[in-house]
Amino acid sequence: MENSPKSGFPWNFTTVVTAQGYCYVKAYKMKWDPVLKKSKRHLQRHVGRLLEDDRIKISPKFSADFPEYSGDDWFWGANKKPVREAEYRQVFPATPGLHRKMRMPAIRKPRWMLV
Protein backbone atom coordinates (compact mmCIF):
# COMPACT_ATOMS: atom_id res chain seq x y z
CA MET A 1 0.00 0.00 0.00
CA GLU A 2 2.87 2.37 0.65
CA ASN A 3 3.98 2.08 -2.97
CA SER A 4 0.49 2.55 -4.33
CA PRO A 5 -0.13 5.65 -6.44
CA LYS A 6 -3.21 6.35 -4.31
CA SER A 7 -1.15 6.76 -1.15
CA GLY A 8 0.44 10.17 -0.71
CA PHE A 9 2.03 9.11 2.58
CA PRO A 10 2.45 5.74 4.32
CA TRP A 11 -0.35 3.77 5.88
CA ASN A 12 -0.35 2.57 9.47
CA PHE A 13 -1.94 -0.73 10.46
CA THR A 14 -3.74 -1.84 13.60
CA THR A 15 -5.88 -4.73 14.78
CA VAL A 16 -9.36 -4.45 16.26
CA VAL A 17 -10.95 -7.21 18.35
CA THR A 18 -14.74 -7.38 18.44
CA ALA A 19 -16.83 -8.45 21.43
CA GLN A 20 -17.31 -11.83 19.75
CA GLY A 21 -13.52 -12.33 19.66
CA TYR A 22 -12.98 -11.78 15.92
CA CYS A 23 -9.82 -9.88 15.03
CA TYR A 24 -9.72 -7.51 12.04
CA VAL A 25 -6.88 -5.56 10.43
CA LYS A 26 -7.47 -1.89 9.68
CA ALA A 27 -5.29 0.55 7.74
CA TYR A 28 -5.28 4.24 8.59
CA LYS A 29 -3.50 7.48 7.78
CA MET A 30 -2.78 10.30 10.17
CA LYS A 31 -3.15 14.02 9.42
CA TRP A 32 -2.11 17.02 11.48
CA ASP A 33 -4.99 19.11 12.82
CA PRO A 34 -3.73 22.72 13.12
CA VAL A 35 -6.65 23.80 15.31
CA LEU A 36 -6.28 21.06 17.93
CA LYS A 37 -2.51 20.93 17.40
CA LYS A 38 -2.35 17.15 17.31
CA SER A 39 -2.53 14.42 14.73
CA LYS A 40 -5.81 12.64 14.05
CA ARG A 41 -6.86 9.70 11.94
CA HIS A 42 -7.58 11.03 8.48
CA LEU A 43 -8.52 7.90 6.52
CA GLN A 44 -9.37 4.38 7.65
CA ARG A 45 -9.83 1.25 5.53
CA HIS A 46 -10.86 -2.30 6.41
CA VAL A 47 -8.05 -4.62 5.26
CA GLY A 48 -9.47 -7.98 6.26
CA ARG A 49 -9.87 -10.57 8.99
CA LEU A 50 -6.90 -11.87 10.99
CA LEU A 51 -7.14 -15.65 11.27
CA GLU A 52 -5.74 -17.87 14.05
CA ASP A 53 -2.60 -18.77 12.07
CA ASP A 54 -1.74 -15.05 11.56
CA ARG A 55 -2.98 -15.18 7.97
CA ILE A 56 -4.98 -12.16 6.81
CA LYS A 57 -8.08 -12.87 4.75
CA ILE A 58 -7.98 -9.76 2.56
CA SER A 59 -11.42 -8.29 1.86
CA PRO A 60 -12.52 -8.19 -1.80
CA LYS A 61 -12.99 -4.40 -1.76
CA PHE A 62 -9.50 -3.81 -0.35
CA SER A 63 -7.86 -6.12 -2.90
CA ALA A 64 -9.80 -4.38 -5.69
CA ASP A 65 -8.63 -0.94 -4.50
CA PHE A 66 -5.06 -2.14 -3.90
CA PRO A 67 -4.28 -4.92 -6.43
CA GLU A 68 -0.80 -5.46 -4.98
CA TYR A 69 -2.53 -7.24 -2.07
CA SER A 70 -4.51 -9.69 -4.21
CA GLY A 71 -3.47 -13.21 -5.13
CA ASP A 72 -0.81 -13.88 -2.46
CA ASP A 73 -1.07 -15.12 1.10
CA TRP A 74 -0.56 -12.24 3.51
CA PHE A 75 0.38 -12.62 7.16
CA TRP A 76 0.41 -10.27 10.16
CA GLY A 77 4.15 -9.67 10.55
CA ALA A 78 6.29 -8.89 13.58
CA ASN A 79 6.43 -5.23 12.46
CA LYS A 80 2.61 -5.00 12.77
CA LYS A 81 2.11 -4.78 9.01
CA PRO A 82 0.90 -7.23 6.36
CA VAL A 83 3.83 -9.20 4.94
CA ARG A 84 4.15 -11.93 2.33
CA GLU A 85 4.61 -15.52 3.46
CA ALA A 86 8.34 -15.63 2.61
CA GLU A 87 9.09 -12.64 4.85
CA TYR A 88 6.84 -14.05 7.57
CA ARG A 89 8.72 -17.39 7.53
CA GLN A 90 12.07 -15.62 8.00
CA VAL A 91 10.88 -14.16 11.31
CA PHE A 92 8.63 -17.05 12.42
CA PRO A 93 9.98 -20.29 10.88
CA ALA A 94 7.78 -22.51 13.09
CA THR A 95 4.15 -23.37 12.41
CA PRO A 96 2.05 -20.21 11.94
CA GLY A 97 0.08 -19.00 14.92
CA LEU A 98 2.08 -20.70 17.69
CA HIS A 99 3.86 -17.48 18.71
CA ARG A 100 0.62 -15.47 18.75
CA LYS A 101 -0.29 -16.45 22.30
CA MET A 102 2.98 -14.95 23.46
CA ARG A 103 2.52 -11.55 21.83
CA MET A 104 -1.26 -11.05 21.84
CA PRO A 105 -2.93 -10.08 25.11
CA ALA A 106 -5.68 -12.29 26.42
CA ILE A 107 -9.14 -11.18 25.38
CA ARG A 108 -11.42 -10.63 28.34
CA LYS A 109 -15.10 -11.22 27.82
CA PRO A 110 -17.55 -8.65 29.16
CA ARG A 111 -19.47 -9.62 32.29
CA TRP A 112 -22.76 -9.87 30.44
CA MET A 113 -21.27 -12.63 28.26
CA LEU A 114 -20.21 -14.68 31.30
CA VAL A 115 -23.78 -15.08 32.57
MMTF fields as JSON, N, C-alpha, C and O atoms, coordinates in Angstrom:
{
  "mmtfVersion": "1.0.0",
  "mmtfProducer": "UNKNOWN",
  "numBonds": 459,
  "numAtoms": 460,
  "numGroups": 115,
  "numChains": 1,
  "numModels": 1,
  "chainsPerModel": [1],
  "groupsPerChain": [115],
  "chainIdList": ["A"],
  "bondAtomList": [4, 2, 8, 6, 12, 10, 16, 14, 20, 18, 24, 22, 28, 26, 32, 30, 36, 34, 40, 38, 44, 42, 48, 46, 52, 50, 56, 54, 60, 58, 64, 62, 68, 66, 72, 70, 76, 74, 80, 78, 84, 82, 88, 86, 92, 90, 96, 94, 100, 98, 104, 102, 108, 106, 112, 110, 116, 114, 120, 118, 124, 122, 128, 126, 132, 130, 136, 134, 140, 138, 144, 142, 148, 146, 152, 150, 156, 154, 160, 158, 164, 162, 168, 166, 172, 170, 176, 174, 180, 178, 184, 182, 188, 186, 192, 190, 196, 194, 200, 198, 204, 202, 208, 206, 212, 210, 216, 214, 220, 218, 224, 222, 228, 226, 232, 230, 236, 234, 240, 238, 244, 242, 248, 246, 252, 250, 256, 254, 260, 258, 264, 262, 268, 266, 272, 270, 276, 274, 280, 278, 284, 282, 288, 286, 292, 290, 296, 294, 300, 298, 304, 302, 308, 306, 312, 310, 316, 314, 320, 318, 324, 322, 328, 326, 332, 330, 336, 334, 340, 338, 344, 342, 348, 346, 352, 350, 356, 354, 360, 358, 364, 362, 368, 366, 372, 370, 376, 374, 380, 378, 384, 382, 388, 386, 392, 390, 396, 394, 400, 398, 404, 402, 408, 406, 412, 410, 416, 414, 420, 418, 424, 422, 428, 426, 432, 430, 436, 434, 440, 438, 444, 442, 448, 446, 452, 450, 456, 454],
  "bondOrderList": [1, 1, 1, 1, 1, 1, 1, 1, 1, 1, 1, 1, 1, 1, 1, 1, 1, 1, 1, 1, 1, 1, 1, 1, 1, 1, 1, 1, 1, 1, 1, 1, 1, 1, 1, 1, 1, 1, 1, 1, 1, 1, 1, 1, 1, 1, 1, 1, 1, 1, 1, 1, 1, 1, 1, 1, 1, 1, 1, 1, 1, 1, 1, 1, 1, 1, 1, 1, 1, 1, 1, 1, 1, 1, 1, 1, 1, 1, 1, 1, 1, 1, 1, 1, 1, 1, 1, 1, 1, 1, 1, 1, 1, 1, 1, 1, 1, 1, 1, 1, 1, 1, 1, 1, 1, 1, 1, 1, 1, 1, 1, 1, 1, 1],
  "groupList": [{"groupName": "MET", "atomNameList": ["N", "CA", "C", "O"], "elementList": ["N", "C", "C", "O"], "formalChargeList": [0, 0, 0, 0], "bondAtomList": [1, 0, 2, 1, 3, 2], "bondOrderList": [1, 1, 2], "singleLetterCode": "M", "chemCompType": "L-PEPTIDE LINKING"}, {"groupName": "GLU", "atomNameList": ["N", "CA", "C", "O"], "elementList": ["N", "C", "C", "O"], "formalChargeList": [0, 0, 0, 0], "bondAtomList": [1, 0, 2, 1, 3, 2], "bondOrderList": [1, 1, 2], "singleLetterCode": "E", "chemCompType": "L-PEPTIDE LINKING"}, {"groupName": "ASN", "atomNameList": ["N", "CA", "C", "O"], "elementList": ["N", "C", "C", "O"], "formalChargeList": [0, 0, 0, 0], "bondAtomList": [1, 0, 2, 1, 3, 2], "bondOrderList": [1, 1, 2], "singleLetterCode": "N", "chemCompType": "L-PEPTIDE LINKING"}, {"groupName": "SER", "atomNameList": ["N", "CA", "C", "O"], "elementList": ["N", "C", "C", "O"], "formalChargeList": [0, 0, 0, 0], "bondAtomList": [1, 0, 2, 1, 3, 2], "bondOrderList": [1, 1, 2], "singleLetterCode": "S", "chemCompType": "L-PEPTIDE LINKING"}, {"groupName": "PRO", "atomNameList": ["N", "CA", "C", "O"], "elementList": ["N", "C", "C", "O"], "formalChargeList": [0, 0, 0, 0], "bondAtomList": [1, 0, 2, 1, 3, 2], "bondOrderList": [1, 1, 2], "singleLetterCode": "P", "chemCompType": "L-PEPTIDE LINKING"}, {"groupName": "LYS", "atomNameList": ["N", "CA", "C", "O"], "elementList": ["N", "C", "C", "O"], "formalChargeList": [0, 0, 0, 0], "bondAtomList": [1, 0, 2, 1, 3, 2], "bondOrderList": [1, 1, 2], "singleLetterCode": "K", "chemCompType": "L-PEPTIDE LINKING"}, {"groupName": "GLY", "atomNameList": ["N", "CA", "C", "O"], "elementList": ["N", "C", "C", "O"], "formalChargeList": [0, 0, 0, 0], "bondAtomList": [1, 0, 2, 1, 3, 2], "bondOrderList": [1, 1, 2], "singleLetterCode": "G", "chemCompType": "PEPTIDE LINKING"}, {"groupName": "PHE", "atomNameList": ["N", "CA", "C", "O"], "elementList": ["N", "C", "C", "O"], "formalChargeList": [0, 0, 0, 0], "bondAtomList": [1, 0, 2, 1, 3, 2], "bondOrderList": [1, 1, 2], "singleLetterCode": "F", "chemCompType": "L-PEPTIDE LINKING"}, {"groupName": "TRP", "atomNameList": ["N", "CA", "C", "O"], "elementList": ["N", "C", "C", "O"], "formalChargeList": [0, 0, 0, 0], "bondAtomList": [1, 0, 2, 1, 3, 2], "bondOrderList": [1, 1, 2], "singleLetterCode": "W", "chemCompType": "L-PEPTIDE LINKING"}, {"groupName": "THR", "atomNameList": ["N", "CA", "C", "O"], "elementList": ["N", "C", "C", "O"], "formalChargeList": [0, 0, 0, 0], "bondAtomList": [1, 0, 2, 1, 3, 2], "bondOrderList": [1, 1, 2], "singleLetterCode": "T", "chemCompType": "L-PEPTIDE LINKING"}, {"groupName": "VAL", "atomNameList": ["N", "CA", "C", "O"], "elementList": ["N", "C", "C", "O"], "formalChargeList": [0, 0, 0, 0], "bondAtomList": [1, 0, 2, 1, 3, 2], "bondOrderList": [1, 1, 2], "singleLetterCode": "V", "chemCompType": "L-PEPTIDE LINKING"}, {"groupName": "ALA", "atomNameList": ["N", "CA", "C", "O"], "elementList": ["N", "C", "C", "O"], "formalChargeList": [0, 0, 0, 0], "bondAtomList": [1, 0, 2, 1, 3, 2], "bondOrderList": [1, 1, 2], "singleLetterCode": "A", "chemCompType": "L-PEPTIDE LINKING"}, {"groupName": "GLN", "atomNameList": ["N", "CA", "C", "O"], "elementList": ["N", "C", "C", "O"], "formalChargeList": [0, 0, 0, 0], "bondAtomList": [1, 0, 2, 1, 3, 2], "bondOrderList": [1, 1, 2], "singleLetterCode": "Q", "chemCompType": "L-PEPTIDE LINKING"}, {"groupName": "TYR", "atomNameList": ["N", "CA", "C", "O"], "elementList": ["N", "C", "C", "O"], "formalChargeList": [0, 0, 0, 0], "bondAtomList": [1, 0, 2, 1, 3, 2], "bondOrderList": [1, 1, 2], "singleLetterCode": "Y", "chemCompType": "L-PEPTIDE LINKING"}, {"groupName": "CYS", "atomNameList": ["N", "CA", "C", "O"], "elementList": ["N", "C", "C", "O"], "formalChargeList": [0, 0, 0, 0], "bondAtomList": [1, 0, 2, 1, 3, 2], "bondOrderList": [1, 1, 2], "singleLetterCode": "C", "chemCompType": "L-PEPTIDE LINKING"}, {"groupName": "ASP", "atomNameList": ["N", "CA", "C", "O"], "elementList": ["N", "C", "C", "O"], "formalChargeList": [0, 0, 0, 0], "bondAtomList": [1, 0, 2, 1, 3, 2], "bondOrderList": [1, 1, 2], "singleLetterCode": "D", "chemCompType": "L-PEPTIDE LINKING"}, {"groupName": "LEU", "atomNameList": ["N", "CA", "C", "O"], "elementList": ["N", "C", "C", "O"], "formalChargeList": [0, 0, 0, 0], "bondAtomList": [1, 0, 2, 1, 3, 2], "bondOrderList": [1, 1, 2], "singleLetterCode": "L", "chemCompType": "L-PEPTIDE LINKING"}, {"groupName": "ARG", "atomNameList": ["N", "CA", "C", "O"], "elementList": ["N", "C", "C", "O"], "formalChargeList": [0, 0, 0, 0], "bondAtomList": [1, 0, 2, 1, 3, 2], "bondOrderList": [1, 1, 2], "singleLetterCode": "R", "chemCompType": "L-PEPTIDE LINKING"}, {"groupName": "HIS", "atomNameList": ["N", "CA", "C", "O"], "elementList": ["N", "C", "C", "O"], "formalChargeList": [0, 0, 0, 0], "bondAtomList": [1, 0, 2, 1, 3, 2], "bondOrderList": [1, 1, 2], "singleLetterCode": "H", "chemCompType": "L-PEPTIDE LINKING"}, {"groupName": "ILE", "atomNameList": ["N", "CA", "C", "O"], "elementList": ["N", "C", "C", "O"], "formalChargeList": [0, 0, 0, 0], "bondAtomList": [1, 0, 2, 1, 3, 2], "bondOrderList": [1, 1, 2], "singleLetterCode": "I", "chemCompType": "L-PEPTIDE LINKING"}],
  "groupTypeList": [0, 1, 2, 3, 4, 5, 3, 6, 7, 4, 8, 2, 7, 9, 9, 10, 10, 9, 11, 12, 6, 13, 14, 13, 10, 5, 11, 13, 5, 0, 5, 8, 15, 4, 10, 16, 5, 5, 3, 5, 17, 18, 16, 12, 17, 18, 10, 6, 17, 16, 16, 1, 15, 15, 17, 19, 5, 19, 3, 4, 5, 7, 3, 11, 15, 7, 4, 1, 13, 3, 6, 15, 15, 8, 7, 8, 6, 11, 2, 5, 5, 4, 10, 17, 1, 11, 1, 13, 17, 12, 10, 7, 4, 11, 9, 4, 6, 16, 18, 17, 5, 0, 17, 0, 4, 11, 19, 17, 5, 4, 17, 8, 0, 16, 10],
  "groupIdList": [1, 2, 3, 4, 5, 6, 7, 8, 9, 10, 11, 12, 13, 14, 15, 16, 17, 18, 19, 20, 21, 22, 23, 24, 25, 26, 27, 28, 29, 30, 31, 32, 33, 34, 35, 36, 37, 38, 39, 40, 41, 42, 43, 44, 45, 46, 47, 48, 49, 50, 51, 52, 53, 54, 55, 56, 57, 58, 59, 60, 61, 62, 63, 64, 65, 66, 67, 68, 69, 70, 71, 72, 73, 74, 75, 76, 77, 78, 79, 80, 81, 82, 83, 84, 85, 86, 87, 88, 89, 90, 91, 92, 93, 94, 95, 96, 97, 98, 99, 100, 101, 102, 103, 104, 105, 106, 107, 108, 109, 110, 111, 112, 113, 114, 115],
  "secStructList": [7, 6, 6, 1, 6, 6, 7, 1, 1, 7, 7, 3, 3, 3, 3, 3, 3, 7, 6, 6, 1, 7, 3, 3, 3, 3, 3, 3, 3, 3, 3, 3, 3, 6, 6, 6, 6, 3, 3, 3, 3, 3, 3, 3, 3, 3, 3, 3, 3, 3, 7, 6, 6, 1, 3, 3, 3, 3, 7, 2, 2, 2, 2, 2, 2, 7, 4, 4, 4, 1, 1, 1, 7, 3, 3, 3, 7, 6, 6, 1, 1, 3, 3, 3, 2, 2, 2, 2, 2, 2, 2, 7, 7, 1, 1, 6, 6, 6, 6, 2, 2, 2, 2, 1, 7, 7, 7, 7, 7, 7, 2, 2, 2, 2, 7],
  "xCoordList": [0.815, 0.0, 0.863, 0.456, 2.038, 2.872, 3.371, 3.63, 3.505, 3.982, 2.844, 3.082, 1.636, 0.489, 0.414, 0.734, -0.005, -0.132, -1.217, -1.22, -2.152, -3.213, -2.737, -3.406, -1.587, -1.147, -0.116, 0.979, -0.469, 0.439, 1.453, 2.547, 1.117, 2.027, 1.699, 0.608, 2.602, 2.451, 1.239, 0.771, 0.755, -0.349, 0.178, 1.285, -0.603, -0.346, -1.376, -2.459, -1.044, -1.94, -2.195, -1.329, -3.38, -3.743, -4.721, -5.305, -4.892, -5.878, -6.986, -6.748, -8.183, -9.359, -10.011, -10.251, -10.299, -10.947, -12.386, -12.635, -13.327, -14.74, -15.128, -14.344, -16.327, -16.828, -16.981, -16.923, -17.175, -17.306, -15.948, -15.892, -14.858, -13.516, -12.887, -11.78, -13.559, -12.976, -11.963, -12.168, -10.879, -9.82, -9.75, -9.693, -9.755, -9.721, -8.529, -8.099, -7.996, -6.883, -7.439, -8.206, -7.051, -7.469, -6.222, -5.173, -6.346, -5.286, -5.777, -6.947, -4.873, -5.278, -4.121, -2.954, -4.47, -3.496, -3.749, -4.889, -2.684, -2.781, -2.62, -1.935, -3.258, -3.154, -3.09, -3.788, -2.266, -2.109, -3.302, -3.678, -3.887, -4.995, -4.423, -4.037, -4.357, -3.733, -4.537, -3.97, -5.828, -6.65, -6.417, -6.172, -6.493, -6.281, -4.815, -4.466, -3.949, -2.506, -2.114, -1.292, -2.723, -2.348, -2.761, -3.577, -2.189, -2.533, -3.782, -4.024, -4.567, -5.808, -5.863, -5.192, -6.668, -6.858, -7.602, -8.662, -7.023, -7.581, -8.412, -9.549, -7.849, -8.524, -8.411, -7.412, -9.428, -9.373, -9.993, -11.038, -9.351, -9.827, -9.827, -8.951, -10.803, -10.861, -9.992, -10.256, -8.955, -8.053, -8.603, -8.704, -8.955, -9.47, -9.481, -9.228, -9.778, -9.867, -8.551, -7.96, -8.102, -6.899, -7.295, -8.038, -6.798, -7.142, -6.206, -5.226, -6.506, -5.744, -4.283, -3.422, -3.981, -2.599, -1.854, -0.865, -2.315, -1.735, -1.905, -1.319, -2.689, -2.98, -4.07, -4.984, -3.972, -4.976, -5.844, -5.34, -7.137, -8.082, -8.455, -9.312, -7.804, -7.981, -9.396, -9.89, -10.049, -11.416, -11.404, -10.437, -12.473, -12.524, -12.422, -11.78, -13.037, -12.992, -11.569, -11.113, -10.872, -9.503, -8.578, -7.735, -8.729, -7.863, -8.198, -7.333, -9.449, -9.796, -9.191, -8.721, -9.2, -8.63, -7.106, -6.482, -6.508, -5.055, -4.668, -4.504, -4.518, -4.284, -2.981, -2.827, -2.044, -0.796, -1.022, -0.139, -2.2, -2.53, -3.403, -3.842, -3.666, -4.509, -3.635, -2.532, -4.141, -3.47, -2.506, -2.405, -1.797, -0.815, -1.401, -2.433, -0.726, -1.073, -0.364, 0.849, -1.11, -0.556, -0.685, -1.682, 0.327, 0.377, 0.584, 1.077, 0.202, 0.411, 1.827, 2.093, 2.738, 4.155, 4.517, 3.693, 5.773, 6.286, 6.327, 6.297, 6.396, 6.431, 5.036, 4.883, 4.01, 2.609, 2.116, 1.369, 2.549, 2.11, 1.879, 2.456, 1.048, 0.896, 2.191, 2.78, 2.624, 3.831, 3.516, 2.58, 4.3, 4.146, 4.657, 5.367, 4.281, 4.607, 6.112, 6.57, 6.89, 8.34, 8.972, 9.815, 8.555, 9.088, 8.617, 9.364, 7.39, 6.844, 7.632, 7.914, 7.989, 8.724, 10.147, 10.716, 10.738, 12.071, 12.046, 12.973, 10.985, 10.883, 10.316, 10.794, 9.295, 8.63, 8.717, 7.768, 9.841, 9.977, 9.108, 8.888, 8.613, 7.777, 6.383, 6.11, 5.521, 4.149, 3.456, 3.599, 2.707, 2.046, 1.087, 0.411, 1.047, 0.075, 0.552, -0.069, 1.635, 2.081, 2.643, 2.504, 3.271, 3.856, 2.804, 3.081, 1.625, 0.622, 0.212, -0.017, 0.119, -0.291, 0.713, 0.365, 1.961, 2.984, 2.905, 3.245, 2.461, 2.516, 1.152, 1.08, 0.072, -1.257, -1.822, -1.782, -2.343, -2.929, -4.193, -4.885, -4.466, -5.678, -6.902, -6.921, -7.911, -9.137, -10.088, -10.434, -10.501, -11.422, -12.839, -13.133, -13.704, -15.105, -15.824, -15.518, -16.781, -17.551, -18.375, -18.672, -18.727, -19.469, -20.789, -21.209, -21.457, -22.764, -22.645, -23.622, -21.436, -21.266, -20.981, -21.166, -20.54, -20.213, -21.453, -21.396, -22.56, -23.781, -24.503, -25.55],
  "yCoordList": [-1.187, 0.0, 1.256, 2.284, 1.188, 2.366, 2.765, 3.942, 1.801, 2.082, 2.369, 2.612, 2.341, 2.549, 4.006, 4.899, 4.261, 5.653, 6.413, 7.644, 5.682, 6.354, 6.862, 7.689, 6.379, 6.761, 7.874, 7.674, 9.046, 10.171, 10.052, 10.605, 9.348, 9.105, 7.738, 7.221, 7.142, 5.741, 5.466, 6.321, 4.245, 3.773, 3.176, 2.64, 3.267, 2.568, 1.451, 1.545, 0.402, -0.733, -0.998, -0.764, -1.483, -1.843, -3.004, -3.299, -3.658, -4.727, -4.298, -3.575, -4.75, -4.451, -5.779, -6.61, -5.981, -7.206, -6.87, -5.956, -7.613, -7.378, -8.079, -8.849, -7.812, -8.446, -9.954, -10.701, -10.403, -11.828, -12.52, -13.743, -11.76, -12.325, -12.361, -12.877, -11.827, -11.778, -10.639, -9.574, -10.879, -9.881, -9.408, -10.223, -8.098, -7.508, -6.577, -5.973, -6.459, -5.559, -4.317, -4.411, -3.169, -1.886, -1.107, -1.206, -0.347, 0.551, 1.98, 2.283, 2.853, 4.24, 5.177, 4.785, 6.414, 7.475, 8.577, 8.842, 9.206, 10.3, 11.641, 11.734, 12.668, 14.017, 15.005, 14.843, 16.009, 17.021, 17.976, 18.517, 18.17, 19.11, 20.398, 20.414, 21.49, 22.72, 23.406, 24.156, 23.17, 23.801, 23.126, 23.8, 21.801, 21.057, 20.831, 20.424, 21.1, 20.932, 19.512, 19.3, 18.555, 17.155, 16.386, 16.85, 15.224, 14.422, 13.6, 13.16, 13.407, 12.638, 11.671, 11.859, 10.633, 9.698, 10.41, 11.0, 10.337, 11.032, 10.066, 10.372, 8.92, 7.898, 6.563, 6.295, 5.728, 4.384, 3.415, 3.701, 2.271, 1.249, -0.097, -0.376, -0.928, -2.296, -3.153, -3.246, -3.781, -4.615, -6.029, -6.575, -6.618, -7.983, -8.582, -7.891, -9.877, -10.572, -11.287, -11.914, -11.187, -11.866, -13.229, -13.325, -14.287, -15.646, -16.146, -15.48, -17.32, -17.867, -18.132, -18.03, -18.468, -18.77, -17.532, -17.658, -16.355, -15.054, -14.713, -13.743, -15.488, -15.183, -14.112, -14.113, -13.213, -12.159, -12.533, -12.714, -12.647, -12.875, -11.495, -10.809, -11.104, -9.763, -9.633, -10.524, -8.508, -8.288, -8.016, -7.463, -8.403, -8.185, -6.713, -6.386, -5.828, -4.4, -3.858, -3.073, -4.279, -3.81, -4.315, -3.566, -5.592, -6.117, -5.499, -5.416, -5.065, -4.38, -2.98, -2.531, -2.286, -0.941, -0.958, -0.033, -2.008, -2.136, -3.499, -4.451, -3.617, -4.922, -5.59, -6.798, -4.841, -5.465, -6.422, -7.211, -6.353, -7.242, -8.417, -9.184, -8.583, -9.692, -10.838, -10.622, -12.049, -13.207, -13.93, -15.153, -13.245, -13.875, -14.111, -13.545, -14.957, -15.117, -14.032, -13.862, -13.305, -12.24, -12.628, -13.219, -12.292, -12.616, -11.343, -10.342, -11.385, -10.27, -10.407, -11.279, -9.557, -9.67, -9.134, -8.549, -9.349, -8.891, -7.367, -6.8, -6.698, -5.235, -4.619, -3.427, -5.444, -4.999, -4.458, -3.482, -5.113, -4.777, -6.069, -7.098, -6.042, -7.228, -7.516, -6.622, -8.782, -9.2, -10.462, -11.194, -10.705, -11.929, -13.113, -12.948, -14.311, -15.517, -15.732, -16.175, -15.432, -15.632, -14.788, -15.269, -13.52, -12.642, -13.086, -12.992, -13.566, -14.05, -15.268, -15.38, -16.179, -17.392, -17.087, -17.864, -15.988, -15.618, -15.259, -15.589, -14.582, -14.16, -15.273, -15.492, -15.982, -17.046, -18.339, -18.675, -19.085, -20.29, -21.45, -22.386, -21.425, -22.513, -22.438, -21.582, -23.327, -23.371, -22.04, -21.5, -21.5, -20.213, -20.261, -21.262, -19.155, -19.0, -19.44, -19.068, -20.223, -20.696, -19.58, -19.624, -18.589, -17.476, -16.444, -15.586, -16.506, -15.474, -15.369, -14.267, -16.481, -16.446, -15.689, -15.153, -15.647, -14.945, -13.434, -12.677, -12.986, -11.545, -10.864, -9.636, -11.64, -11.054, -11.119, -12.18, -10.023, -10.078, -10.928, -11.073, -11.477, -12.294, -11.402, -10.262, -11.931, -11.179, -11.483, -12.64, -10.457, -10.629, -10.422, -9.458, -11.34, -11.219, -10.292, -10.279, -9.511, -8.645, -9.489, -10.654, -8.899, -9.623, -10.161, -11.244, -9.419, -9.87, -11.125, -11.86, -11.402, -12.627, -13.827, -14.969, -13.587, -14.68, -15.296, -16.418, -14.583, -15.079, -16.073, -16.587],
  "zCoordList": [0.0, 0.0, 0.0, -0.543, 0.597, 0.648, -0.737, -0.988, -1.628, -2.973, -3.947, -5.13, -3.462, -4.33, -4.766, -3.981, -6.002, -6.443, -5.694, -5.688, -5.053, -4.306, -2.955, -2.336, -2.488, -1.146, -1.241, -1.767, -0.731, -0.71, 0.407, 0.306, 1.463, 2.581, 3.167, 2.926, 3.921, 4.319, 5.196, 5.948, 5.068, 5.884, 7.179, 7.218, 8.219, 9.472, 9.58, 9.002, 10.313, 10.459, 11.933, 12.777, 12.233, 13.596, 13.548, 12.506, 14.689, 14.779, 15.731, 16.699, 15.445, 16.264, 16.62, 15.744, 17.902, 18.354, 18.727, 19.514, 18.158, 18.445, 19.743, 20.298, 20.219, 21.433, 21.258, 22.234, 20.026, 19.746, 19.643, 19.508, 19.704, 19.66, 18.283, 18.135, 17.262, 15.923, 15.854, 16.434, 15.142, 15.03, 13.574, 12.654, 13.374, 12.044, 11.919, 12.903, 10.717, 10.429, 9.751, 8.793, 10.248, 9.68, 9.256, 9.892, 8.195, 7.738, 7.938, 7.703, 8.372, 8.587, 8.288, 8.315, 8.005, 7.781, 8.788, 9.172, 9.205, 10.166, 9.443, 8.424, 9.985, 9.422, 10.582, 11.583, 10.446, 11.482, 11.476, 10.437, 12.659, 12.82, 13.406, 14.574, 12.619, 13.118, 14.217, 15.012, 14.277, 15.311, 16.661, 17.661, 16.688, 17.934, 18.252, 19.36, 17.268, 17.401, 17.803, 18.694, 17.124, 17.305, 16.054, 15.258, 15.904, 14.729, 15.012, 16.136, 13.959, 14.054, 12.893, 11.878, 13.049, 11.94, 10.822, 11.028, 9.648, 8.485, 7.634, 7.276, 7.319, 6.516, 7.231, 7.898, 7.096, 7.647, 6.656, 6.072, 6.465, 5.53, 6.229, 7.048, 5.909, 6.409, 5.493, 4.295, 6.053, 5.26, 5.148, 4.049, 6.276, 6.256, 7.645, 8.632, 7.721, 8.994, 9.293, 8.414, 10.535, 10.985, 11.523, 12.5, 10.882, 11.266, 12.362, 12.696, 12.922, 14.045, 13.698, 14.572, 12.448, 12.067, 11.561, 10.839, 11.929, 11.558, 10.084, 9.602, 9.372, 7.973, 7.924, 8.748, 6.971, 6.81, 5.618, 4.509, 5.844, 4.753, 4.215, 4.773, 3.132, 2.56, 2.015, 1.324, 2.333, 1.858, 0.352, -0.171, -0.34, -1.802, -2.193, -3.192, -1.431, -1.757, -1.614, -2.445, -0.562, -0.351, -1.449, -1.942, -1.841, -2.9, -4.256, -5.128, -4.441, -5.687, -5.722, -6.768, -4.572, -4.503, -4.531, -5.05, -3.972, -3.901, -4.472, -3.709, -5.797, -6.431, -5.999, -6.183, -5.431, -4.984, -3.806, -3.472, -3.179, -2.069, -2.5, -1.644, -3.77, -4.212, -4.715, -5.217, -4.573, -5.131, -4.212, -4.301, -3.341, -2.464, -1.083, -0.724, -0.314, 1.099, 1.887, 1.766, 2.684, 3.507, 4.97, 5.385, 5.74, 7.157, 7.96, 7.439, 9.24, 10.158, 10.695, 11.522, 10.235, 10.549, 11.924, 12.626, 12.284, 13.579, 13.654, 14.746, 12.498, 12.464, 12.439, 12.172, 12.72, 12.773, 11.431, 11.374, 10.356, 9.007, 8.241, 8.592, 7.2, 6.363, 5.604, 4.995, 5.651, 4.943, 4.144, 4.465, 3.109, 2.327, 3.139, 4.132, 2.696, 3.455, 3.588, 4.641, 2.554, 2.61, 3.714, 4.47, 3.799, 4.847, 6.225, 7.198, 6.311, 7.575, 8.068, 9.261, 7.157, 7.527, 7.981, 8.748, 7.534, 8.004, 9.482, 10.222, 9.911, 11.306, 12.178, 13.291, 11.679, 12.419, 11.613, 10.904, 11.701, 10.882, 11.351, 10.581, 12.572, 13.09, 12.472, 11.63, 12.894, 12.408, 12.693, 13.79, 11.725, 11.944, 13.123, 13.362, 13.849, 14.916, 16.282, 17.277, 16.388, 17.694, 18.563, 19.785, 17.961, 18.711, 19.11, 19.948, 18.539, 18.749, 20.221, 20.719, 20.904, 22.3, 23.152, 24.204, 22.697, 23.461, 23.265, 24.174, 22.089, 21.832, 21.807, 21.77, 21.827, 21.842, 23.255, 23.878, 23.772, 25.105, 25.116, 24.108, 26.283, 26.421, 26.262, 26.727, 25.607, 25.377, 26.53, 26.768, 27.23, 28.339, 27.838, 27.131, 28.217, 27.822, 28.787, 29.98, 28.28, 29.156, 30.149, 29.885, 31.26, 32.292, 31.788, 32.194, 30.904, 30.438, 29.605, 29.463, 29.031, 28.264, 29.168, 28.749, 30.383, 31.296, 31.938, 32.441, 31.927, 32.571, 31.709, 32.105]
}
